[in-house]
Amino acid sequence: MKSKKHVYRKLFASTFYLSAFTFGGGYVIIPLMKKKFVDDLQWIEEDEMLNFTAIAQSSPGPVAVNVAMLLGYRIAGVLGALVTILGTILPPLITLSVISIFYTAFRDNAVVNAVLKGMQAGVAAVIADVVMNLGGNVFKQKDIVSVIIMVGAFIATFFLGINVMYIILVCGCIGAVKLLIQMKKVQKDGDPQ
């Protein structure tokens, strides 16, 4: 039981720390979670992190909370999911509560505005890093269908302005068809006749 408590504490502390020092939304926290849970702690595989990100993005709600919930559930079940959700939402809740109290002082402060502008540039760089890492993983898998889906989704979003909801639905259908074809192939190859 002591090891479970240690896991819960580590999950809470890790997600709390990551959430407290991450600015710019859910995509910024993804590479930090990957470094912590895949590289440092080695609790999950890199492919799982990529899958969690895809699921979190296509699910309702904040990406960071969705990924944290999936990580927590994968590592320590339902209680682990609750612990990681709490660890992820507490820092922004505390920060926003404090800011809301002093909003009028922050709103007109030139220094605060300059800091926020600088943080926007940093956030853009971190999001670009996430795209490079996760996109690179898709290319490393050497799965032509996944590469075509990724490139097609980018073109549909960036150049054609198609609503992301439709792109996610189409990509999900393509993935389901791909899985069905793979399952039929395995059944056919595994069939003794």
Summary of the structure (lengths in Angstrom):
residues: 193
radius of gyration: 19.9
end to end distance: 49.7
largest distance: 76.9
contacts: 518
relative contact order: 0.10
helix: 85%
strand: 0%
